[in-house]
Amino acid sequence: MTVQPYRLYIERIDPSKNMARFYALSIEPNLVRSWGRIGSRGQQKIHVFDSEAKAVDLLLTLLRRKRSRGYRVLR
């Protein structure tokens, strides 16, 4: 299904709130979401789609939501 690999890693760090979070998204061929405190294993959720376009749409939606909450793209 995946023609082009999609990988995204974002972080939100706020020392005043003792906050250090990560959020990772990748399509391989399903959408895999990982999140948690930086340095920890965190949690993971897998979304299964019948087309790459639907997976990319969810990836972009999640990215917009996280960016609005203060997450920044690092890699």
Secondary structure, DSSP 8 states (H G I E B T S, - for coil): --SS-EEEEEEEEEGGGTEEEEEEEEESSSEEEEEEETTS--EEEEE--SSHHHHHHHHHHHHHHHHHTT-EE--
